[in-house]
Amino acid sequence: MPGYANWKELFALEYLQLYEEGYSVGDSIEPDYSASYLPATLRNATDRDALEEADWEDAYACLWAQREAGIRAGFPFLEPDDFDSIIADAAASPVFEQLNDDEYAERIRGAWFGRIGGVILGKPFEMRLDRLFIKEYLESVDAYPLDDWAPHQSPALGFTLRNKASTRGNVCYAEPDDDIHYTILGMMLLEQHGLAFSKLDVANNHLRNIPYHWLFSCTRQSYYHMVNLSDDRPIEDQIDEFPTKINPWREGINTAIRADFWGYIAPGDPRRAARIAYREVTLNAVKNGVYSSMFVAGALSAALSRNPTIDTIIQGGLSVIPQRSRLAHIVHEVRAWYAADADWATVCDRIYGKYGHLPFLHALHNMAFVVLSLLHGDLDYSKTITTAVMCGMDTDCTSGTAASIVGAAVGYAGLDKRWIEPLNDHVKTVVAGFGHGSISGLVERNIALWRQLRDQPAP
């Protein structure tokens, strides 16, 4: 099996990914197995389930070759991959007033504690659940709308959430979660290499500190490629292939959840934050995978300024992604829908109606839920994170990202402590270079690193 999935699964995922990117693979989101570019073995099969892995590998290669035909006529988006072209097509950035040292320390404490609290609230629901099922579940345990840690079980539905240690009555620390791991890894990367880190540094940071099965999406696939490097050509050349090499997750939400620390280390300067994010995320992502990381970094940087608002925060994110990208389009859509309806559930259902066909881990619909929760929460921490969780999909990711942004904007004093105090300032991880420790200790390391790097240019 080539990494994260078998060839049959990879074919289906790759078809949808290529279609969404605008390539000429078919006329709908469902593969046309009779397409002339596919091998006769697949086109003529009466029972595709009976095909061998080698047949699907051959079909994948033929599908992938369709990229050479370029973007299909009429595709309305323009999505560059190089940094200068991305920024050239981005919206103008607002001018942000910088924080002083004490203000930064307070805000960054809010960002770390806020993020971790949001991740833990969303963690039990990370089960590919949509808004309607989550509503049904919470109603069955008399907990809708969500305003507390979720009950672990619903006897009425015969359904049990995952991760009992993150459910009501059981939270006494932050249990291991990849969303938290990535923020710590980002700090470790800069502590070791500074702002001039390379893609090889990023890949080795994953390889040396995280077990393979704790990684998902494009990061697991690049990890797979790292341990299968060949000796026949330079490592750097092989790493440059990772974003598109057997990687239909290249626009996954995994990129956005790796972005927080780049915003943390570049307060009030979205372009600086986005430049750091770009260096890291292009290890294994393209287009809206890259943009989602840059958007989160830019939004967090904007949140870490004087008197931020939801509008200036979102504008900070939009100032570092192409205006003609699918992500920018979705952000504008969600803002317009919410302005018209002012009802988060109605907008959430519209997102599902238009983008619900995307894979569970895709960046676009999950980022739409992040934006929706920010709009509805309007810098109210509790309202923001509970909305994100009730939207469904990748709930620890969406809640964690939204929580991080709001925490950065309102500071530690602005957090509702019912989500913070049960954590007992303790986080457990599988990060080899960290293990477990205090959240406040992570905050202090962040502040020290910011002081060290703040006057250095971001390459």
Secondary structure as the mmCIF struct_conf table of DSSP 4:
data_model
#
loop_
_struct_conf.conf_type_id
_struct_conf.id
_struct_conf.beg_label_comp_id
_struct_conf.beg_label_asym_id
_struct_conf.beg_label_seq_id
_struct_conf.end_label_comp_id
_struct_conf.end_label_asym_id
_struct_conf.end_label_seq_id
BEND BEND1 GLY A 3 ALA A 5
HELX_RH_AL_P HELX_RH_AL_P1 TRP A 7 GLU A 21
TURN_TY1_P TURN_TY1_P1 GLY A 22 GLY A 22
STRN STRN1 TYR A 23 TYR A 23
BEND BEND2 SER A 24 VAL A 25
BEND BEND3 ASP A 27 GLU A 30
TURN_TY1_P TURN_TY1_P2 TYR A 33 SER A 34
TURN_TY1_P TURN_TY1_P3 SER A 36 TYR A 37
BEND BEND4 LEU A 38 LEU A 38
HELX_RH_AL_P HELX_RH_AL_P2 ALA A 40 ARG A 43
TURN_TY1_P TURN_TY1_P4 ASN A 44 ASN A 44
BEND BEND5 THR A 46 THR A 46
HELX_RH_3T_P HELX_RH_3T_P1 ARG A 48 ALA A 50
HELX_RH_AL_P HELX_RH_AL_P3 GLU A 53 ALA A 65
HELX_RH_3T_P HELX_RH_3T_P2 GLN A 66 ALA A 69
STRN STRN2 ILE A 71 ILE A 71
HELX_LH_PP_P HELX_LH_PP_P1 ARG A 72 ARG A 72
TURN_TY1_P TURN_TY1_P5 ALA A 73 GLY A 74
BEND BEND6 ASP A 82 ASP A 82
HELX_RH_AL_P HELX_RH_AL_P4 PHE A 83 ALA A 88
TURN_TY1_P TURN_TY1_P6 ASP A 89 ASP A 89
STRN STRN3 ALA A 90 ALA A 90
HELX_LH_PP_P HELX_LH_PP_P2 ALA A 91 VAL A 95
HELX_LH_PP_P HELX_LH_PP_P3 GLU A 97 LEU A 99
HELX_RH_AL_P HELX_RH_AL_P5 ASP A 101 GLY A 122
HELX_RH_3T_P HELX_RH_3T_P3 LYS A 123 PHE A 125
TURN_TY1_P TURN_TY1_P7 GLU A 126 ARG A 128
STRN STRN4 ASP A 130 ASP A 130
HELX_RH_AL_P HELX_RH_AL_P6 ARG A 131 SER A 140
TURN_TY1_P TURN_TY1_P8 VAL A 141 ASP A 142
BEND BEND7 PRO A 145 PRO A 145
BEND BEND8 ASP A 148 TRP A 149
HELX_LH_PP_P HELX_LH_PP_P4 ALA A 150 PRO A 151
BEND BEND9 HIS A 152 HIS A 152
STRN STRN5 GLN A 153 SER A 154
TURN_TY1_P TURN_TY1_P9 PRO A 155 GLY A 158
STRN STRN6 PHE A 159 THR A 160
BEND BEND10 ARG A 162 ARG A 162
HELX_RH_3T_P HELX_RH_3T_P4 LYS A 164 SER A 166
BEND BEND11 THR A 167 THR A 167
TURN_TY1_P TURN_TY1_P10 ARG A 168 ASN A 170
BEND BEND12 CYS A 172 TYR A 173
STRN STRN7 ALA A 174 ALA A 174
HELX_LH_PP_P HELX_LH_PP_P5 GLU A 175 PRO A 176
HELX_RH_AL_P HELX_RH_AL_P7 ASP A 178 HIS A 193
HELX_RH_3T_P HELX_RH_3T_P5 GLY A 194 ALA A 196
HELX_RH_AL_P HELX_RH_AL_P8 LYS A 199 ASN A 209
BEND BEND13 ILE A 210 ILE A 210
HELX_RH_3T_P HELX_RH_3T_P6 TYR A 212 TRP A 214
HELX_RH_AL_P HELX_RH_AL_P9 SER A 217 MET A 226
TURN_TY1_P TURN_TY1_P11 VAL A 227 ASN A 228
BEND BEND14 ASP A 231 ARG A 233
HELX_RH_AL_P HELX_RH_AL_P10 ILE A 235 ILE A 239
TURN_TY1_P TURN_TY1_P12 ASP A 240 ILE A 246
TURN_TY1_P TURN_TY1_P13 PRO A 248 GLU A 251
STRN STRN8 GLY A 252 GLY A 252
HELX_RH_3T_P HELX_RH_3T_P7 ILE A 253 ARG A 258
HELX_RH_AL_P HELX_RH_AL_P11 ASP A 260 TYR A 264
TURN_TY1_P TURN_TY1_P14 ILE A 265 ILE A 265
BEND BEND15 ALA A 266 ALA A 266
TURN_TY1_P TURN_TY1_P15 PRO A 267 GLY A 268
HELX_RH_AL_P HELX_RH_AL_P12 PRO A 270 VAL A 281
TURN_TY1_P TURN_TY1_P16 THR A 282 ASN A 284
HELX_RH_AL_P HELX_RH_AL_P13 LYS A 287 ALA A 303
BEND BEND16 LEU A 304 ASN A 307
HELX_RH_AL_P HELX_RH_AL_P14 ILE A 310 LEU A 318
TURN_TY1_P TURN_TY1_P17 SER A 319 VAL A 320
BEND BEND17 ILE A 321 ILE A 321
STRN STRN9 PRO A 322 PRO A 322
TURN_TY1_P TURN_TY1_P18 GLN A 323 ARG A 324
BEND BEND18 SER A 325 SER A 325
HELX_RH_AL_P HELX_RH_AL_P15 ARG A 326 ASP A 341
HELX_RH_AL_P HELX_RH_AL_P16 TRP A 344 TYR A 355
TURN_TY1_P TURN_TY1_P19 GLY A 356 HIS A 357
BEND BEND19 LEU A 358 LEU A 358
TURN_TY1_P TURN_TY1_P20 PHE A 360 LEU A 361
STRN STRN10 HIS A 362 HIS A 362
HELX_RH_AL_P HELX_RH_AL_P17 ALA A 363 GLY A 377
TURN_TY1_P TURN_TY1_P21 ASP A 378 LEU A 379
HELX_RH_AL_P HELX_RH_AL_P18 TYR A 381 CYS A 391
STRN STRN11 GLY A 392 GLY A 392
BEND BEND20 MET A 393 ASP A 394
HELX_RH_AL_P HELX_RH_AL_P19 THR A 395 VAL A 410
HELX_RH_3T_P HELX_RH_3T_P8 TYR A 412 GLY A 414
BEND BEND21 LEU A 415 LEU A 415
HELX_RH_3T_P HELX_RH_3T_P9 LYS A 417 TRP A 419
TURN_TY1_P TURN_TY1_P22 ILE A 420 ILE A 420
HELX_RH_3T_P HELX_RH_3T_P10 GLU A 421 LEU A 423
TURN_TY1_P TURN_TY1_P23 ASN A 424 ASP A 425
STRN STRN12 HIS A 426 LYS A 428
TURN_TY1_P TURN_TY1_P24 ALA A 432 PHE A 434
STRN STRN13 HIS A 436 SER A 438
HELX_RH_AL_P HELX_RH_AL_P20 ILE A 439 LEU A 453
TURN_TY1_P TURN_TY1_P25 ARG A 454 ASP A 455
BEND BEND22 GLN A 456 GLN A 456
#
